[in-house]
């Protein structure tokens, strides 16, 4: 996965079968699906892979308990099947996660047990574990920090947990290994049409060199996430917005606020939504919110009311209650939901299922969905192109296709388990140059070798690429990420043959982004 080699492939391909616009979960899934069917595929991502929503999820591979609560059984059934396939295809990244629902009335015990029993039934053949009722003492044992006042017992159920950005990188590697050309920092500037008005390709620019390209293609697929409307308008300038962004915020706390391998699931918060507290990379991720926004943003910032809501809700289920001072990182993502047709619809009422829209000129747009269903979304998209006669019929093979890095039974106590089968190659780098074993930080076990690996083999181009989406430190401890940024910038400058001015600009750019991951703590008024 070398960007220079990928650029060279552009000049040797006269026409592509499929051009995918967008390098998040959906676009990468489409690229893998099309490439493994034998089509010539080009994927173009404006920024870095999973730069937006796809790196800012709740880190869950799940069927969607709340969708079952809303009666959307078919959506849950599809997601549960995909949940099982995701674990089977990427066991180095997807693991079983047991959740505890703490109940404070006997009626809740009965209600949630019945609902989760149905959840288990729907996942038949793709399950992670069976749900069961547990008594008050067992809840206290599983969740040492749980609030015990009025506690009547609880329910244990199972879903999956994963590292989203690492999954995206592995999908990019998988696509390349199967013949696709995949580029980050390649911005589509226009969709082109033939004399009959049908789409015949895209124009794009390599943001690193400024060089412009035309990619002729039989099919163009718009998988730009929250930015699908901007791509759609390159085809139909007068098109109304299809997507309404909904913002989700997550707080990251020290593991002491959970002290357990079990996650907390709050099925109904004060505003009718759900809240999760999930162990992740020796931290606890708490979220999320669901706040409508007027427009999509590349770097959205949390709202004060969102942070307050999460902390207030968490305080009812954690003892001691976390405060702003305890938040080590805050990350904010925006989901692409179907734009409401009428007034008064809240984001929690908008559809989470995916949709494929075909324009009059032949642009295929895939939107909606979630990480768990990325593979099915991709399969449906390529099947749609085949159904429309844009591509010849070829069978989808991704239902049981191993993702790059595939390794069973990883050592979850070593943070490098996310590299899967690549872990040995990183250790070989260290054996060849022991200096690469040095740690980036005294607080965390990330090594210089991982930065070098990210540049040479995972197409990392910036400090943010490394610290946000390759080693995840920005998502775990924002202040520590800022502290190690100069070291990472120096390594990148050496690997990419950049000068001191580039290095300083990288540090400055990263600090601007990282500032949005640091929680604001109001100062006490002076007496």
TITITI-835654 format. One line per field, with one value per residue (C-alpha): residue number from 1; residue in three letters; x, y, z. Coordinates in steps of 0.02 Angstrom, whole numbers, plus 50000, padded with zeros to 5 digits. Example, Ala and Ser with C-alpha at 12.3 -4.5 7.8 and 13.67 -1.06 7.14 Angstrom:
<atoms>
num	[1  2]
residuo	[ala  ser]
px	[50615  50684]
py	[49775  49947]
pz	[50390  50357]
</atoms>
This chain:
<atoms>
num	[1  2  3  4  5  6  7  8  9  10  11  12  13  14  15  16  17  18  19  20  21  22  23  24  25  26  27  28  29  30  31  32  33  34  35  36  37  38  39  40  41  42  43  44  45  46  47  48  49  50  51  52  53  54  55  56  57  58  59  60  61  62  63  64  65  66  67  68  69  70  71  72  73  74  75  76  77  78  79  80  81  82  83  84  85  86  87  88  89  90  91  92  93  94  95  96  97  98  99  100  101  102  103  104  105  106  107  108  109  110  111  112  113  114  115  116  117  118  119  120  121  122  123  124  125  126  127  128  129  130  131  132  133  134  135  136  137  138  139  140  141  142  143  144  145  146  147  148  149  150  151  152  153  154  155  156  157  158  159  160  161  162  163  164  165  166  167  168  169  170  171  172  173  174  175  176  177  178  179  180  181  182  183  184  185  186  187  188  189  190  191  192  193  194  195  196  197  198  199  200  201  202  203  204  205  206  207  208  209  210  211  212  213  214  215  216  217  218  219  220  221  222  223  224  225  226  227  228  229  230  231  232  233  234  235  236  237  238  239  240  241  242  243  244  245  246  247  248  249  250  251  252  253  254  255  256  257  258  259  260  261  262  263  264  265  266  267  268  269  270  271  272  273  274  275  276  277  278  279  280  281  282  283  284  285  286  287  288  289  290  291  292  293  294  295  296  297  298  299  300  301  302  303  304  305  306  307  308  309  310  311  312  313  314  315  316  317  318  319  320  321  322  323  324  325  326  327  328  329  330  331  332  333  334  335  336  337  338  339  340  341  342  343  344  345  346  347  348  349  350  351  352  353  354  355  356  357  358  359  360  361  362  363  364  365  366  367  368  369  370  371  372  373  374  375  376  377  378  379  380  381  382  383  384  385  386  387  388  389  390  391  392  393  394  395  396  397  398  399  400  401  402  403  404  405  406  407  408  409  410  411  412  413  414  415  416  417  418  419  420  421  422  423  424  425  426  427  428  429  430  431  432  433  434  435  436  437  438  439  440  441  442  443  444  445  446  447  448  449  450  451  452  453  454  455  456  457  458  459  460  461  462  463  464  465  466  467  468  469  470  471  472  473  474  475  476  477  478  479  480  481  482  483  484  485  486  487  488  489  490  491  492  493  494  495  496  497  498  499  500  501  502  503  504  505  506  507  508  509  510  511  512  513  514  515  516  517  518  519  520  521  522  523  524  525  526  527]
residuo	[unk  unk  unk  unk  unk  unk  unk  unk  unk  unk  unk  unk  unk  unk  unk  unk  unk  unk  unk  unk  unk  unk  unk  unk  unk  unk  unk  unk  unk  unk  unk  unk  unk  unk  unk  unk  unk  unk  unk  unk  unk  unk  unk  unk  unk  unk  unk  unk  unk  unk  unk  unk  unk  unk  unk  unk  unk  unk  unk  unk  unk  unk  unk  unk  unk  unk  unk  unk  unk  unk  unk  unk  unk  unk  unk  unk  unk  unk  unk  unk  unk  unk  unk  unk  unk  unk  unk  unk  unk  unk  unk  unk  unk  unk  unk  unk  unk  unk  unk  unk  unk  unk  unk  unk  unk  unk  unk  unk  unk  unk  unk  unk  unk  unk  unk  unk  unk  unk  unk  unk  unk  unk  unk  unk  unk  unk  unk  unk  unk  unk  unk  unk  unk  unk  unk  unk  unk  unk  unk  unk  unk  unk  unk  unk  unk  unk  unk  unk  unk  unk  unk  unk  unk  unk  unk  unk  unk  unk  unk  unk  unk  unk  unk  unk  unk  unk  unk  unk  unk  unk  unk  unk  unk  unk  unk  unk  unk  unk  unk  unk  unk  unk  unk  unk  unk  unk  unk  unk  unk  unk  unk  unk  unk  unk  unk  unk  unk  unk  unk  unk  unk  unk  unk  unk  unk  unk  unk  unk  unk  unk  unk  unk  unk  unk  unk  unk  unk  unk  unk  unk  unk  unk  unk  unk  unk  unk  unk  unk  unk  unk  unk  unk  unk  unk  unk  unk  unk  unk  unk  unk  unk  unk  unk  unk  unk  unk  unk  unk  unk  unk  unk  unk  unk  unk  unk  unk  unk  unk  unk  unk  unk  unk  unk  unk  unk  unk  unk  unk  unk  unk  unk  unk  unk  unk  unk  unk  unk  unk  unk  unk  unk  unk  unk  unk  unk  unk  unk  unk  unk  unk  unk  unk  unk  unk  unk  unk  unk  unk  unk  unk  unk  unk  unk  unk  unk  unk  unk  unk  unk  unk  unk  unk  unk  unk  unk  unk  unk  unk  unk  unk  unk  unk  unk  unk  unk  unk  unk  unk  unk  unk  unk  unk  unk  unk  unk  unk  unk  unk  unk  unk  unk  unk  unk  unk  unk  unk  unk  unk  unk  unk  unk  unk  unk  unk  unk  unk  unk  unk  unk  unk  unk  unk  unk  unk  unk  unk  unk  unk  unk  unk  unk  unk  unk  unk  unk  unk  unk  unk  unk  unk  unk  unk  unk  unk  unk  unk  unk  unk  unk  unk  unk  unk  unk  unk  unk  unk  unk  unk  unk  unk  unk  unk  unk  unk  unk  unk  unk  unk  unk  unk  unk  unk  unk  unk  unk  unk  unk  unk  unk  unk  unk  unk  unk  unk  unk  unk  unk  unk  unk  unk  unk  unk  unk  unk  unk  unk  unk  unk  unk  unk  unk  unk  unk  unk  unk  unk  unk  unk  unk  unk  unk  unk  unk  unk  unk  unk  unk  unk  unk  unk  unk  unk  unk  unk  unk  unk  unk  unk  unk  unk  unk  unk  unk  unk  unk  unk  unk  unk  unk  unk  unk  unk  unk  unk  unk  unk  unk  unk  unk  unk  unk  unk  unk  unk  unk  unk  unk  unk  unk  unk  unk  unk  unk  unk  unk  unk  unk  unk  unk  unk  unk  unk  unk  unk  unk  unk  unk  unk  unk  unk  unk  unk  unk  unk  unk  unk  unk]
px	[50000  50119  50048  50185  50150  49963  49992  50094  49946  49843  49945  49932  49741  49647  49473  49407  49255  49214  49268  49221  49215  49243  49364  49259  49179  49054  49174  49310  49181  49123  49304  49336  49174  49205  49390  49358  49232  49372  49324  49453  49426  49488  49446  49474  49470  49481  49572  49631  49541  49405  49446  49264  49122  49205  49339  49219  49096  49050  49170  49027  48984  48802  48630  48552  48454  48364  48307  48226  48143  48075  48006  48128  48154  48220  48355  48410  48408  48519  48640  48653  48701  48830  48894  48936  49019  49123  49196  49228  49314  49419  49443  49599  49491  49317  49289  49145  49090  48974  48856  48762  48596  48570  48385  48304  48131  48074  47970  48129  48210  48066  48049  48232  48258  48116  48180  48358  48300  48220  48384  48475  48346  48367  48556  48540  48696  48786  48777  48913  48835  48668  48579  48541  48466  48584  48545  48594  48753  48813  48782  48889  49024  49025  49015  49107  49068  48881  48758  48674  48532  48369  48460  48350  48464  48516  48533  48692  48692  48826  48876  49041  49175  49311  49434  49348  49493  49604  49467  49464  49651  49637  49497  49606  49746  49624  49561  49739  49787  49642  49690  49608  49696  49665  49716  49699  49719  49641  49495  49361  49329  49203  49094  49106  48973  48971  48877  48716  48731  48779  48918  49083  49209  49278  49411  49518  49672  49815  49818  50001  50069  49927  49924  49753  49687  49538  49478  49363  49245  49092  49020  49043  48988  48959  49004  49055  48961  48897  48963  48864  48759  48911  48961  48781  48772  48922  48801  48637  48672  48490  48468  48394  48491  48469  48565  48537  48692  48666  48805  48866  48987  49092  49193  49347  49386  49514  49474  49448  49274  49222  49348  49275  49283  49094  49015  48867  48713  48580  48427  48331  48406  48313  48286  48235  48400  48528  48698  48849  49004  49124  49301  49417  49607  49618  49502  49314  49215  49048  48918  48829  48720  48607  48602  48539  48659  48626  48775  48910  49080  49250  49301  49141  49157  49052  48917  48923  48748  48806  48949  48834  48705  48832  48910  48742  48679  48841  48833  48677  48769  48948  49017  49115  49030  49147  49173  49242  49413  49413  49385  49547  49478  49315  49278  49134  49066  48919  48807  48727  48540  48403  48344  48169  48028  47926  47951  47961  48056  48193  48355  48312  48158  48255  48298  48463  48444  48550  48484  48549  48495  48523  48526  48457  48635  48685  48773  48752  48743  48748  48704  48644  48684  48820  48988  48912  48821  48963  48988  48803  48793  48938  48863  48696  48781  48880  48728  48629  48758  48747  48556  48559  48673  48820  48929  48924  48859  48990  48957  48992  49122  49141  49023  49166  49317  49464  49513  49697  49779  49664  49720  49622  49634  49739  49822  49705  49825  49952  49893  49973  49841  49752  49890  49843  49962  50062  50125  50271  50327  50331  50435  50553  50575  50625  50746  50831  50841  50827  50809  50633  50583  50587  50419  50333  50268  50309  50122  50083  50168  50160  50330  50426  50415  50227  50246  50373  50258  50110  50207  50284  50139  49977  49987  49996  50046  50021  50042  49853  49845  49964  49901  49715  49690  49844  49890  49731  49819  49720  49560  49628  49725  49717  49843  49971  49945  49985  50142  50210  50163  50338  50418  50297  50321  50509  50490  50371  50487  50629  50525  50445  50602  50521  50607  50597  50464  50350  50379  50331  50176  50124  50138  50036  49901  49888  49873  49728  49635  49682  49612  49438  49476  49520  49376  49350  49345  49262  49371  49311  49259  49380  49317]
py	[50000  50130  50293  50319  50148  50183  50347  50255  50139  50288  50305  50121  50109  50188  50154  50092  49984  50070  50236  50254  50427  50418  50321  50287  50124  50125  50173  50053  49914  49949  49948  49779  49705  49764  49717  49542  49517  49556  49733  49870  49987  50161  50234  50420  50496  50685  50674  50519  50353  50357  50540  50579  50479  50310  50340  50418  50279  50203  50061  49934  49796  49774  49730  49882  49845  50012  49976  49818  49927  50033  49879  49880  49692  49674  49806  49716  49546  49608  49692  49538  49430  49557  49568  49383  49396  49544  49446  49295  49399  49508  49417  49520  49677  49618  49536  49485  49618  49576  49714  49736  49826  49877  49879  49977  49899  49718  49762  49818  49651  49560  49681  49685  49499  49462  49588  49523  49344  49394  49481  49316  49221  49338  49314  49124  49056  49224  49249  49306  49237  49212  49341  49299  49376  49414  49463  49621  49548  49487  49658  49734  49604  49635  49825  49877  50060  50038  50142  50018  50124  50040  49911  49759  49656  49660  49577  49522  49520  49512  49618  49654  49785  49840  49974  50070  50165  50011  49915  50051  50036  49847  49865  49982  49853  49715  49814  49846  49663  49617  49735  49900  50068  50165  50345  50464  50652  50640  50761  50738  50907  50861  50720  50708  50659  50595  50676  50589  50659  50494  50491  50431  50471  50600  50734  50740  50822  50746  50865  50827  50876  50980  50870  50846  50684  50619  50444  50370  50242  50137  50168  50309  50274  50416  50350  50515  50493  50658  50744  50642  50794  50895  50752  50730  50914  50889  50782  50874  51052  51085  50926  50949  50882  50697  50694  50777  50767  50706  50736  50606  50646  50523  50553  50450  50416  50320  50135  50163  50229  50057  49935  49794  49704  49719  49868  49968  49992  50117  50074  50233  50399  50557  50603  50428  50374  50244  50270  50154  50147  50029  49972  50013  50010  50017  50168  50190  50267  50344  50402  50451  50600  50626  50811  50877  50994  51114  51064  50931  50973  50891  50932  50954  51012  50952  51062  51100  51028  50863  50844  50891  50763  50621  50663  50684  50518  50428  50494  50390  50230  50263  50288  50400  50507  50571  50758  50867  50859  50670  50674  50628  50651  50698  50653  50707  50628  50662  50526  50539  50518  50534  50715  50731  50759  50860  50969  50906  50744  50715  50628  50474  50451  50461  50300  50214  50091  50118  50181  50175  50318  50318  50487  50517  50522  50359  50414  50283  50358  50247  50329  50288  50127  50098  50014  49844  49838  49908  49742  49720  49901  49869  49707  49793  49938  49831  49718  49875  49923  49747  49751  49915  49840  49950  49799  49617  49494  49427  49344  49432  49337  49448  49357  49243  49338  49367  49548  49596  49558  49410  49319  49214  49231  49391  49438  49577  49626  49689  49848  49787  49652  49771  49740  49557  49461  49621  49623  49508  49627  49772  49669  49628  49815  49833  49686  49766  49936  49927  50117  50096  50009  50176  50232  50389  50425  50375  50348  50231  50087  50156  50140  50233  50074  50095  50269  50206  50061  50179  50286  50144  50022  50112  50272  50390  50562  50679  50684  50677  50520  50434  50494  50492  50342  50229  50221  50308  50411  50568  50473  50406  50551  50713  50809  50670  50663  50849  50817  50682  50772  50849  50677  50603  50752  50724  50540  50584  50719  50594  50457  50573  50678  50840  50996  51084  51206  51059  50982  51142  51163  50985  51016  51175  51091  50944  51055  51147  50984  50911  51063  50999  50836  50923  50959  51138  51158  51321  51427  51471  51654  51764  51820]
pz	[50000  49932  49866  49737  49663  49660  49565  49434  49401  49342  49182  49136  49142  48997  49065  49231  49260  49424  49501  49684  49760  49949  50058  50212  50263  50118  49980  50036  50049  49871  49809  49891  49824  49645  49645  49711  49570  49447  49396  49366  49513  49559  49730  49762  49936  49958  50127  50219  50229  50363  50397  50437  50509  50482  50615  50742  50778  50947  50899  50896  50773  50817  50756  50837  50995  50984  50805  50872  51003  50861  50773  50625  50629  50451  50478  50637  50552  50411  50532  50643  50495  50440  50619  50612  50442  50498  50642  50533  50398  50515  50682  50719  50731  50782  50951  51061  51185  51329  51385  51548  51558  51739  51782  51922  51909  51895  51743  51651  51688  51605  51459  51410  51434  51314  51187  51193  51180  51015  50970  50999  50896  50748  50754  50740  50657  50673  50861  50981  51141  51226  51333  51514  51670  51814  51993  52084  52160  51991  51914  52052  52019  51831  51849  52009  51978  51950  52050  52169  52236  52182  52077  52042  51930  51749  51580  51494  51304  51170  51021  50934  50962  50840  50788  50648  50569  50573  50483  50350  50321  50306  50180  50075  50082  50034  49884  49823  49845  49733  49593  49640  49635  49795  49828  49973  49952  49779  49762  49629  49549  49413  49347  49159  49031  48853  48708  48763  48939  49019  49149  49077  49215  49336  49343  49500  49570  49667  49816  49852  49681  49607  49451  49373  49299  49204  49246  49113  49187  49146  49321  49446  49625  49747  49921  49998  50162  50232  50076  49948  49903  49846  49729  49670  49622  49506  49406  49439  49502  49550  49652  49826  49974  50008  50172  50340  50451  50628  50752  50876  51018  51119  51276  51320  51503  51602  51626  51813  51777  51718  51797  51695  51529  51522  51434  51497  51389  51445  51338  51371  51421  51470  51287  51233  51156  51208  51288  51286  51394  51305  51351  51205  51199  51390  51397  51408  51265  51317  51193  51093  51051  50901  50860  50692  50602  50460  50353  50347  50423  50400  50579  50681  50861  51006  51080  51265  51289  51212  51336  51481  51425  51416  51585  51671  51603  51646  51824  51853  51808  51866  52039  52051  51921  51784  51763  51624  51705  51682  51494  51405  51229  51146  50965  50857  50699  50584  50514  50342  50373  50244  50238  50314  50191  50315  50465  50642  50615  50742  50691  50793  50682  50518  50429  50467  50323  50168  50003  49824  49713  49524  49438  49263  49199  49282  49443  49580  49754  49908  50073  50248  50339  50469  50488  50527  50361  50253  50161  50119  50061  49944  49877  49844  49755  49633  49608  49562  49430  49359  49361  49264  49132  49175  49220  49168  49296  49416  49582  49748  49851  50006  50123  50173  50110  50228  50256  50252  50420  50456  50611  50733  50922  50934  51098  51155  51295  51167  51080  50918  50897  50775  50647  50636  50523  50490  50669  50626  50489  50613  50733  50589  50559  50742  50730  50580  50666  50857  50866  50799  50961  51054  51122  51062  51236  51414  51446  51300  51212  51034  50948  50814  50710  50698  50625  50498  50455  50433  50309  50210  50208  50256  50152  50302  50239  50387  50575  50590  50482  50602  50771  50729  50616  50622  50807  50875  51010  50968  51008  51172  51247  51149  51255  51243  51055  51046  51151  51034  50871  50847  50861  50734  50617  50622  50576  50434  50367  50362  50279  50150  50119  50179  50247  50414  50354  50307  50478  50569  50461  50502  50688  50672  50567  50687  50839  50758  50730  50899  50990  50948  51038  51201  51318  51372  51561  51615  51727  51900  51910  52005  52177]
</atoms>
